């Protein structure tokens, strides 16, 4: 059950005309009063042919008129309006049930507290099977205004109790991090102008798309202006940026003036302070041995950066700064998904964009993110949007598969923290990411299956699988992707890698029990980790000793400029067919 409190109005008679009228599309049937502050003698224009809307309006506005006659400054924002709607799958509630529901809503809101004889005047009108409208005038009988601060939270809590008591669909409790829903006026305006999205939705998409391209709030506003977004910055006397608002070209008010929306009103995490915390994080000096070598692209770097999520999100017991770091990495993960959607091939773009939109709610929670801890992911997103070349097939497949696992981890973390809305958003994103990952891997699978190893070689590789991941071995070997995985393992061995070790490392990076195709998971992971020649172990040991001696943090092994060693002799029976 959803109770949506509307912005305060000033025209009681006008709202009554809508509630008792036919509706915009003749959808109002049998409008009538179900309950109110004092039913005895209450005029009901829906059931009494002699009652009028004007009479009912005057009845409700009486305390407002009395207050305005006694005080110099009149009350003009006195109309409180709250539609209360059951879910489509819920049973049809009777008028008697709606009476009790309406009373519980006005009590929770502070309109008519239980036992308060001097409360506000209110009514509940029903003109459809699935909802009622509560209208109240927010001046009490004693002339005071009601205390409505945080009434939306209290009403939401009352709805959760009503759902339980009446056996209705149970919704999750709100946490005040959601983006404000489009109003009916915004949706009708978009429809009238032929826009697919309301202005706030359209602006949100463009701001989020710009974030991976910029490193400061000033850069972000300049990027938006270059993208033909109307920007109105708010600056102090020193010229410092204090706030901003953006407008959609052609979005005008009734006087023909441009409408601007503050960032924080578009989405809670798009206010200037939140954006500055995300964007203006200093980038640490790059380690001299961490330069990208000729085998590495921005897409591979993004997959490596994604691995930092595993450490941050798997420890669900960590609190305080641990939670702040985890939330920061989830926020940066959203930027990486958005960046991938922008630069991916056209056939994958729709699913990735849907994943990016779905994941937005997971990017913010009541835990304040410690944004500076997620530099690696945020840098990876910027590298992708600024790369001049698209990904090759294996790099894209590896990244999309890594994003699937990252979103799964984000959902589990949110679920462990009791963030129901965020966990649901992550699950929705996983569905789109998985579809994109399957499509990205399809050409690679076809090519790999076409050159599968000979039968004897496959039997030897199957023994490696049973030794490395015994608990998942039979499922992997029965997977339709096993022939392609065998090819990947044979290729890696030809490059000097040990299949047994690669399998163990890949399984440690991503659990296989929940994977819908464990062979595909292993293919993308092993292709990514085995893309460079096998490392020279003696050189690695010397490098580690040198790093410890100087006290400098060692870069990830995949970024070391490795010297290829001679491949070990191929085991018998390993020719490729």
Rosetta blueprint (number, residue, H / E / L):
1 X L
2 X E
3 X E
4 X E
5 X E
6 X L
7 X L
8 X L
9 X E
10 X L
11 X L
12 X H
13 X H
14 X H
15 X H
16 X H
17 X H
18 X H
19 X H
20 X H
21 X L
22 X L
23 X L
24 X L
25 X L
26 X L
27 X L
28 X L
29 X L
30 X L
31 X L
32 X E
33 X E
34 X E
35 X E
36 X E
37 X L
38 X L
39 X L
40 X L
41 X L
42 X L
43 X L
44 X L
45 X L
46 X L
47 X L
48 X L
49 X L
50 X L
51 X L
52 X L
53 X H
54 X H
55 X H
56 X H
57 X H
58 X H
59 X H
60 X H
61 X H
62 X H
63 X H
64 X H
65 X H
66 X H
67 X H
68 X H
69 X H
70 X H
71 X L
72 X L
73 X L
74 X L
75 X L
76 X L
77 X L
78 X L
79 X E
80 X E
81 X E
82 X E
83 X E
84 X E
85 X E
86 X L
87 X L
88 X L
89 X L
90 X L
91 X L
92 X L
93 X L
94 X L
95 X H
96 X H
97 X H
98 X H
99 X H
100 X H
101 X H
102 X H
103 X H
104 X H
105 X H
106 X H
107 X H
108 X H
109 X H
110 X L
111 X L
112 X L
113 X L
114 X L
115 X L
116 X L
117 X L
118 X L
119 X L
120 X L
121 X E
122 X E
123 X E
124 X E
125 X E
126 X E
127 X L
128 X L
129 X L
130 X L
131 X E
132 X E
133 X E
134 X E
135 X E
136 X E
137 X E
138 X L
139 X L
140 X L
141 X L
142 X L
143 X L
144 X L
145 X L
146 X L
147 X L
148 X L
149 X L
150 X L
151 X H
152 X H
153 X H
154 X H
155 X H
156 X H
157 X H
158 X H
159 X H
160 X H
161 X H
162 X H
163 X H
164 X H
165 X H
166 X H
167 X L
168 X L
169 X L
170 X L
171 X L
172 X L
173 X L
174 X L
175 X L
176 X L
177 X L
178 X L
179 X L
180 X L
181 X L
182 X L
183 X L
184 X H
185 X H
186 X H
187 X H
188 X H
189 X H
190 X H
191 X H
192 X H
193 X H
194 X L
195 X L
196 X L
197 X L
198 X L
199 X H
200 X H
201 X H
202 X H
203 X H
204 X H
205 X H
206 X H
207 X H
208 X H
209 X H
210 X H
211 X H
212 X L
213 X L
214 X L
215 X L
216 X L
217 X H
218 X H
219 X H
220 X H
221 X H
222 X H
223 X H
224 X H
225 X H
226 X H
227 X L
228 X L
229 X L
230 X E
231 X E
232 X E
233 X E
234 X E
235 X E
236 X L
237 X L
238 X L
239 X L
240 X L
241 X E
242 X E
243 X E
244 X E
245 X E
246 X E
247 X E
248 X L
249 X L
250 X L
251 X L
252 X E
253 X L
254 X L
255 X L
256 X L
257 X L
258 X E
259 X L
260 X L
261 X E
262 X E
263 X H
264 X H
265 X H
266 X H
267 X L
268 X H
269 X H
270 X H
271 X L
272 X H
273 X H
274 X H
275 X H
276 X H
277 X H
278 X H
279 X H
280 X L
281 X L
282 X L
283 X L
284 X L
285 X L
286 X L
287 X L
288 X L
289 X L
290 X L
291 X L
292 X L
293 X L
294 X L
295 X L
296 X L
297 X L
298 X H
299 X H
300 X H
301 X H
302 X H
303 X H
304 X H
305 X H
306 X H
307 X L
308 X H
309 X H
310 X H
311 X H
312 X H
313 X H
314 X H
315 X L
316 X L
317 X L
318 X L
319 X L
320 X L
321 X H
322 X H
323 X H
324 X H
325 X H
326 X H
327 X H
328 X H
329 X H
330 X H
331 X H
332 X H
333 X H
334 X H
335 X H
336 X H
337 X H
338 X H
339 X H
340 X H
341 X H
342 X H
343 X H
344 X L
345 X L
346 X H
347 X H
348 X H
349 X H
350 X H
351 X H
352 X H
353 X H
354 X H
355 X H
356 X H
357 X H
358 X H
359 X H
360 X H
361 X H
362 X H
363 X H
364 X L
365 X L
366 X L
367 X L
368 X L
369 X L
370 X L
371 X H
372 X H
373 X H
374 X H
375 X H
376 X H
377 X H
378 X H
379 X H
380 X H
381 X H
382 X H
383 X H
384 X H
385 X H
386 X H
387 X L
388 X L
389 X L
390 X L
391 X L
392 X L
393 X H
394 X H
395 X H
396 X H
397 X H
398 X H
399 X H
400 X H
401 X H
402 X H
403 X H
404 X H
405 X H
406 X H
407 X H
408 X H
409 X H
410 X H
411 X H
412 X H
413 X H
414 X H
415 X H
416 X H
417 X L
418 X L
419 X L
420 X H
421 X H
422 X H
423 X H
424 X H
425 X H
426 X H
427 X H
428 X H
429 X H
430 X H
431 X H
432 X H
433 X H
434 X H
435 X H
436 X H
437 X H
438 X H
439 X H
440 X H
441 X H
442 X H
443 X H
444 X H
445 X H
446 X H
447 X H
448 X H
449 X H
450 X L
451 X L
452 X L
453 X E
454 X L
455 X H
456 X H
457 X H
458 X H
459 X H
460 X H
461 X H
462 X H
463 X H
464 X H
465 X H
466 X H
467 X H
468 X H
469 X L
470 X L
471 X L
472 X L
473 X H
474 X H
475 X H
476 X H
477 X H
478 X H
479 X L
480 X L
481 X L
482 X H
483 X H
484 X H
485 X H
486 X H
487 X H
488 X H
489 X H
490 X H
491 X H
492 X H
493 X H
494 X H
495 X L
496 X L
497 X L
498 X L
499 X H
500 X H
501 X H
502 X H
503 X H
504 X H
505 X H
506 X H
507 X H
508 X H
509 X H
510 X L
511 X L
512 X L
513 X L
514 X L
515 X L
516 X L
517 X L
518 X H
519 X H
520 X H
521 X H
522 X H
523 X H
524 X H
525 X H
526 X H
527 X H
528 X H
529 X H
530 X L
531 X L
532 X L
533 X L
534 X L
535 X L
536 X L
537 X H
538 X H
539 X H
540 X H
541 X H
542 X H
543 X H
544 X H
545 X H
546 X H
547 X H
548 X H
549 X H
550 X H
551 X L
552 X L
553 X L
554 X L
555 X L
556 X L
557 X H
558 X H
559 X H
560 X L
561 X L
562 X L
563 X L
564 X L
565 X L
566 X L
567 X L
568 X L
569 X L
570 X L
571 X L
572 X L
573 X L
574 X L
575 X L
576 X E
577 X L
